[in-house]
Amino acid sequence: MKLFADSKNLEEVETDVGEPVGQLLTPLTYRQNFRPENDFGIDNGCFVNFNKKKFYTLLERELPNAKNCKFVALPDVVGSARRTLELFEHYRHEYPITQFKKALVIQNGQENFPIEWDLIDAIFIGGDDRYKHSFAVKTIIQCAKRLEKWVHVGRINGVPRWNYFEHLGVDSCDGTGFSMYSENRWRLFRNKTQPKLFETA
């Protein structure tokens, strides 16, 4: 699983976690794409406050780099799969979204509605903390992986959650806790390296 960091210093993040990272772009911070030739993803900012103008401006800016963008999280409604699916149907037709790989944001209750897999390239696991760890989300991830869709999880801020989703075969994740705080990244580094040290002891 690869960390996508919303950070102005990707090199520092990589040093702390001991492996390459991607970048998460969002209209909330509107950072420069520091490595447009590498993998990155684009979030929509709906978890805080959706600003369509800023979101579309960000997408237009990244049009030349669209081939390296693993997903664009289409607008969603936090906590509501039904409303999120309605927004997905509306926005998926709009330019410049049509030029990118589209991710459906998985929100609470998605197990009660079908996913039109042929219309999406990725899923972005949203929802509240309890829902993220539900059996429903686990099976959605399993289905996505068997259909060879990219799977990204939002708001992974600690080692236990990292381990859980890495075990499920998730492709990428983001989290303020890892993007902003070295202490959390060091914990992740120790989590990744200590088992190897014990194995070779």
Secondary structure, DSSP 8 states (H G I E B T S, - for coil): -EEEE--S-HHHHHHHHTS--EEEE-TTT----S-TTS-EEE---TTT---HHHHHHHHHHTGGGGGGEEEEE----TT-HHHHHHHHHHHTTSTTGGGS-EEEEE-TTGGGS---GGG-SEEEE-S-HHHHTSHHHHHHHHHHHHTT-EEEES---SHHHHHHHHHTT--EE--HHHHH-HHHHHHHHHHHHHHHHHHH-
